[in-house]
Amino acid sequence: MKWFNRDKSDDEPKSLSCKYCDMKFEDKERLKRHTRKAHTEKGGDMPKFNPFGT
């Protein structure tokens, strides 16, 4: 069913996967921040696992 030209499925969170590890994110900006901090030489302060369990 569409509401204002949007499918109902648009409201469901989409899972975005990191291409370097198995972490998943619902927000594109968080995925970008994770990639920048965890997978570059400058930003190695991120853990190699997802502390939230997803």
C-alpha positions in Angstrom: 0.0 0.0 0.0 1.3 3.4 -0.8 1.1 6.5 1.3 2.2 9.7 -0.3 4.1 7.9 -3.1 6.0 5.7 -0.7 5.7 2.0 -0.3 5.0 0.6 3.2 8.3 -1.3 2.9 10.1 2.1 2.8 9.5 2.4 6.6 11.3 -0.9 7.4 14.9 -0.4 8.4 17.4 -1.6 5.8 20.4 -3.4 7.0 23.7 -2.2 5.5 26.7 -4.4 5.7 30.3 -3.4 6.1 32.3 -4.7 3.1 35.4 -5.2 5.3 33.9 -7.0 8.3 30.5 -8.6 9.3 29.1 -5.6 11.1 25.6 -4.3 10.0 24.1 -0.9 10.3 20.7 0.6 9.7 22.0 4.1 9.0 24.2 4.9 6.0 26.1 7.6 7.9 27.0 5.2 10.8 28.3 2.7 8.2 30.4 5.5 6.6 31.8 6.5 10.1 32.5 2.9 11.0 34.4 2.3 7.7 36.4 5.5 8.1 37.3 4.8 11.8 37.7 1.0 11.8 39.2 0.3 8.4 41.7 3.1 7.8 45.2 3.5 9.1 44.4 6.8 10.8 41.3 5.6 12.7 42.2 2.3 14.4 40.4 3.0 17.6 37.2 1.0 16.8 36.7 -2.6 18.0 36.8 -5.4 15.4 33.4 -6.7 16.6 30.0 -5.2 17.0 29.4 -4.5 20.8 25.6 -4.4 20.2 25.5 -8.0 18.9 24.0 -7.3 15.4 
